[in-house]
Amino acid sequence: MPHVAWLQDRLKDGSLIASGPFTGTAVKSALLIMNAPDRAVLDRLIASDPFAEHELIENMVVSEWDPIFGAFNNQSTMPGQMQGG
């Protein structure tokens, strides 16, 4: 499936950190945690997704996130900090 290949390529290049479908929803949807230096780069990445190219993305919400606590702390503005002791 082209979308899955796109996801795998994004994992390899580091622009995708994690992804997966939401469960128990009436409409098929997913969460993608992406890594991009700015919104323009992110928009270009998403535009290259076969789902976007075939206009299969009905709705998209983009929010910047700073994972200070937990598994993604190494990608935060405070890597190695705030992890407890």
C-alpha positions, 0 to 999 in steps of 0.5 A: 500500500503506497501510504504504508510505504510513505509512512515507512520512508518517513520513519527512516528519514526521521520525520515520522516519530510515531503513527497509528489509527484511532480505535472505536471511531466511526470514521477511519482516522489516525494520529501522526507525530511528526518531526519538522523544523517548521510548518512549511516543511511539515506541509510539504511532507503531508502533501507528499503522502499518497492519501493527500495526493489522492485527496483522501484526507478529509480533516487535519489538525496540526498542533505543535507539541513539546514532549517534556515528560515521557518516552519522547523527552529526547525530542523536547526542548528539555531533553534529559530533564524533568524525568524524575529521580 
